[in-house]
């Protein structure tokens, strides 16, 4: 299992745009096959950093998921919304594997 962590730099004056964007992904991402952990908007501290996290079984599954997302009506609408409103200043994706499992067991 891979966890995709998307780090966004957002325009702090357009936080509400990011929240709308995140809400839309909350519907489209699970429908297209990824296990959404969540989207996180700034609350305290930095007003420009936001995150999206989801799990996907493999990079091959990720490629198939991205194709479904690009064909999804809400996915296309959300991509267009981000491009037209320009609230995403930077977007970086990192794929990680869980290294601490199992949690809480004594060795």
MARMAR-754296 format. One record per atom (N, C-alpha, C, O, CB): x, y, z; residue in one letter. Coordinates in steps of 0.001 Angstrom, whole numbers, plus 500000, padded with zeros to 6 digits. Glycine has a CB too. Layout:
N
XYZa;...
! end
This chain:
107
500849498821500000x;500000500000500000x;500893501241500000x;501877501311500737x;499035499999501228x;500539502209499171x;501239503491499111x;500314504584499631x;499102504545499419x;501710503809497658x;500897505541500304x;500156506735500698x;500687507886499870x;501883508176499880x;500289507025502235x;499784508542499150x;500138509721498367x;499856510939499243x;498736511143499713x;499333509783497004x;500882511730499447x;500740512972500202x;500967514115499222x;502038514247498631x;501748513042501419x;499939514931499065x;500026516090498180x;500183517319499065x;499332517610499906x;498759516209497242x;501270518026498862x;501534519268499599x;501228520418498655x;501826520547497587x;503028519338500129x;500287521246499071x;499883522393498265x;500395523675498903x;500372523823500125x;498349522442498107x;500850524585498083x;501026525965498507x;499848526696497898x;499660526690496682x;502432526583498055x;499046527332498760x;497832527990498276x;497920529495498507x;498676529971499353x;496582527412498975x;497140530213497745x;496988531649497940x;496181531828499225x;495031531392499284x;496283532344496697x;496750532457500257x;496040532564501535x;494763533389501450x;493902533280502323x;496948533164502569x;494628534205500424x;493393534993500276x;492285534182499611x;491150534644499494x;493665536262499458x;492629532953499172x;491648532100498487x;491480530760499207x;491266529729498570x;492074531861497026x;491578530784500531x;491417529572501339x;490063528919501068x;489980527694500975x;491560529899502839x;489012529711500941x;487682529166500675x;487627528414499340x;486889527439499207x;486650530289500680x;488401528864498365x;488476528148497089x;489080526756497315x;488604525760496770x;489322528954496051x;490133526714498128x;490755525415498403x;489770524490499127x;489718523295498836x;492041525597499249x;489004525025500050x;488030524202500779x;486990523630499818x;486611522466499949x;487336525030501887x;486524524419498865x;485588523911497855x;486240522806497031x;485631521768496770x;485109525054496931x;487478523040496628x;488268522078495868x;488410520768496643x;488212519688496088x;489654522659495540x;488750520868497918x;488916519698498778x;487601518934498920x;487587517705498862x;489437520118500160x;486510519649499105x;485195519014499237x;484857518218497973x;484356517097498057x;484101520079499511x;485130518795496817x;484873518091495557x;485709516823495440x;485206515788495002x;485158519007494370x;486987516893495830x;487826515692495789x;487317514662496786x;487465513460496563x;489299516042496087x;486723515116497877x;486155514193498858x;485078513307498272x;484808512228498800x;485593514957500019x;484468513739497206x;483471512934496501x;484097512149495346x;483825510960495182x;482347513828495977x;484927512810494553x;485456512204493328x;486540511159493589x;486550510118492932x;486009513278492431x;487434511405494513x;488568510495494738x;488104509096495144x;488529508122494522x;489494511063495818x;487247508955496161x;486803507591496503x;486032506921495358x;486165505716495140x;485923507630497756x;485240507688494640x;484465507143493521x;485392506591492434x;485032505649491728x;483539508227492929x;486580507176492303x;487505506768491244x;488514505717491701x;489358505290490913x;488241507972490722x;488437505295492970x;489216504131493379x;490331504310494378x;491032503340494667x;489774503561492235x;490536505498494924x;491558505665495947x;490884505737497320x;489725506136497432x;492411506942495678x;491616505348498352x;491129505395499729x;491531506748500317x;492651506920500797x;491705504201500589x;490606507699500272x;490900509064500716x;491030509122502233x;490125508706502957x;489806510033500242x;492146509634502705x;492336509912504128x;491741511270504437x;491013511427505418x;493842509862504523x;492049512259503599x;491440513566503763x;492241514676503130x;493396514507502741x;491248513856505202x;491587515817503041x;492207517069502611x;492227517989503818x;491262518040504581x;491437517725501396x;493316518710503993x;493526519525505178x;493899520945504769x;494859521162504029x;494618518911506075x;493122521911505265x;493344523328504971x;494069523974506153x;494021523454507268x;491991524061504680x;494735525098505915x;495424525798507001x;494458526190508126x;493320526590507885x;496127527047506458x;494945526062509342x;494156526475510510x;494959527436511373x;494540528570511605x;493720525246511343x;496115526980511848x;497032527835512597x;498419527657512006x;498678526685511297x;497020527496514129x;499287528570512291x;500631528501511726x;500612529044510310x;500100530134510057x;501170527052511747x;501173528278509391x;501230528714507995x;499831528865507425x;498962528018507637x;502041527724507150x;499631529939506711x;498334530133506046x;498400529748504576x;497439529940503831x;497878531588506178x;499546529200504162x;499724528885502746x;499895527398502466x;499932527005501300x;500907529623502216x;500003526553503499x;500216525124503272x;498941524337503517x;498254524537504518x;501335524599504172x;498632523436502587x;497482522550502703x;497920521173502203x;498920521051501495x;496241523095501891x;497167520143502577x;497557518773502240x;496366517939501803x;495236518162502240x;498237518113503425x;496634516987500945x;495685515942500586x;496393514611500748x;497549514475500347x;495142516127499128x;495713513614501335x;496317512301501571x;495344511207501173x;494161511253501510x;496731512141503051x;495859510222500450x;495050509053500145x;495952507846499957x;497142507973499670x;494189509289498890x;495355506670500126x;496064505405499942x;495678504805498603x;494554504959498125x;495753504416501094x;496646504118498013x;496449503446496730x;497321502179496763x;498430502218497296x;496826504399495496x;496845501068496210x;497603499817496342x;498996499817495697x;499920499206496235x;496810498715495751x;499156500491494555x;500434500433493834x;500513501597492849x;499533502313492641x;500596499069493087x;501680501777492249x;501812502828491237x;500987502497489992x;500476503404489335x;503291503021490855x;500852501220489665x;500004500836488530x;498548501185488830x;497839501688487959x;500146499317488223x;498100500922490053x;496732501290490456x;496568502804490445x;495494503310490121x;496400500727491862x;497621503527490796x;497583504986490775x;497346505499489352x;496540506405489141x;498894505567491342x;498046504918488383x;497883505346486989x;496453505106486509x;495880505958485828x;498879504603486077x;495878503973486852x;494499503677486458x;493523504619487172x;492559505091486570x;494151502201486774x;493775504886488444x;492948505820489212x;493000507223488595x;491964507873488457x;493413505867490687x;494186507688488227x;494322509022487629x;493560509115486304x;492979510157486000x;495809509359487405x;493556508054485526x;492799508050484270x;491296508139484554x;490580508875483876x;493117506774483445x;490818507393485552x;489398507469485910x;489051508858486428x;487984509386486113x;489045506405486967x;489931509452487212x;489697510787487764x;489628511830486646x;488815512753486708x;490807511156488769x;490466511688485638x;490453512621484504x;489181512492483678x;488769513450483025x;491668512386483614x;488557511323483700x;487299511106482974x;486064511429483810x;484964511546483270x;487221509673482503x;486234511572485107x;485111511834486012x;484612513269485824x;485426514192485817x;485530511593487489x;483299513488485672x;482787514856485466x;483185515828486585x;483587516956486301x;481273514822485351x;483078515409487842x;483463516294488939x;484978516486488968x;485458517567489309x;482971515732490285x;485732515446488614x;487186515571488532x;487593516607487495x;488433517466487764x;487818514222488199x;486997516525486310x;487300517513485257x;486907518918485705x;487650519877485496x;486566517152483943x;485741519031486317x;485273520337486795x;486231520902487846x;486517522100487848x;483848520220487382x;486721520046488730x;487610520512489790x;488967520951489241x;489524521955489685x;487802519418490829x;489494520200488280x;490746520614487627x;490567521991486984x;491419522866487138x;491184519568486557x;489464522178486267x;489198523456485591x;489024524587486597x;489498525701486372x;487946523346484708x;488346524302487704x;488153525296488760x;489500525770489307x;489718526971489470x;487291524714489897x;490394524838489587x;491719525209490113x;492502526040489099x;493173527003489472x;492522523947490489x;492422525678487836x;493148526429486806x;492579527832486616x;493333528791486452x;493110525674485482x;491271527955486635x;490671529271486380x;490821530216487570x;490988531421487385x;489197529115486038x;490762529682488778x;490821530539489976x;492230530753490507x;492454531661491307x;489977529945491065x;493179529938490077x;494600530102490394x;494896530212491898x;495718531029492313x;495122531327489698x;494236529400492694x;494487529412494140x;495575528420494539x;496099528492495651x;493203529096494898x;495921527492493641x;497019526561493892x;498286527143493281x;498399527263492062x;496712525141493305x;499229527500494131x;500467528103493658x;501540527058493374x;502415527260492533x;500978529101494675x;501456525935494092x;502417524834493921x;501768523567494429x;500966523594495363x;503765525113494674x;502125522449493803x;501566521150494164x;502669520114494041x;503229519928492961x;500342520779493264x;502987519437495141x;504024518409495143x;503436517099495653x;502745517084496672x;505235518843496012x;503708515991494947x;503239514670495361x;504415513829495827x;505479513816495209x;502493513964494209x;504198513130496928x;505168512185497454x;504438510887497749x;503340510904498305x;505879512741498728x;505034509770497384x;504466508460497678x;505305507810498768x;506522507678498635x;504411507563496399x;504644507407499844x;505329506819500991x;504715505469501327x;503556505204501007x;505264507759502211x;505508504616501978x;504994503362502513x;505066503428504032x;505967504049504597x;505794502136501961x;504117502787504678x;504044502779506139x;505198501943506689x;505329500763506366x;502670502220506631x;506021502558507512x;507187501874508064x;507013501510509541x;507831500761510074x;508416502742507896x;506006501999510203x;505875501801511642x;504900500694512033x;504706500449513224x;505443503077512277x;504282500019511066x;503302498971511401x;504010497707511843x;505110497437511361x;502386498669510198x;503446496938512716x;502197497215513428x;502424498209514548x;503487498228515168x;501597495925513986x;501439499020514801x;501535500046515838x;501235499453517216x;500381498578517357x;500570501207515536x;501946499941518219x;501616499615519595x;502043498248520085x;501758497911521235x;500194499733519768x;502709497445519277x;503129496135519735x;504528496239520331x;505400496929519802x;503093495106518579x;504718495542521436x;506037495481522066x;506881494427521379x;506390493376520967x;505919495178523575x;508174494736521265x;509057493755520640x;509997493156521642x;510816492307521290x;509842494379519513x;
! end
